[in-house]
């Protein structure tokens, strides 16, 4: 098992049981498929998706503080 997968599983273990089951179903589905199909992109969002991919290629990622601020907006 990779270190990243081990960290992800540790994070999932801290979630409620129903969230753990949802993630487990997604993982099993991904592991069972030979090729993950891409979801269609709404044409209205295409420019944002392309810009995000360009940022990733340039290794321009959100800071930890920005990610934490984004998650604080959700009631988790």
Secondary structure, 3 states (H helix, E strand, C coil): CCHHHHHHHHHHHCCCHHHHHHHHHHHHHHHHCCCCCCCCCCHHHHHHHHHHHHHHHCCCCCCHHHHHHHHHCCCC
